[in-house]
C-alpha cells in the first residue's frame, strides 16, 4: 500500500448505498484515475470536487483518508498546500 495525494474530480451520490455516500473519481497523477466511495459526512459534492486529499492506494482499490473528529464528524486528510497529483506521502 502506498499513500499519495490525489485530486477529487467528481463526487456523485452513490445510489443503493446503505448510508449517504458519494462515488468519487480521483486523479492520482501517474497512477491514473480511480473510483472510490466516501461517506457523505457534512460535505456537499461541490465542496469535494477539485480538492486534494491523501489516498491509500492498494491493488484492491483506493481509500480517501479521513479522521473522525469529535463534534466535527468526518474530516478529510489533505496536504497543507497544493502539490502535484500523485505525489507520495512519507
Secondary structure by P-SEA (a helix, b strand, c coil): cbbbbbbbccccccccccccccbbbbbcccccccccccccccccccccccbbbbbbcccccccccccccccccbbbbbcccccccccccc
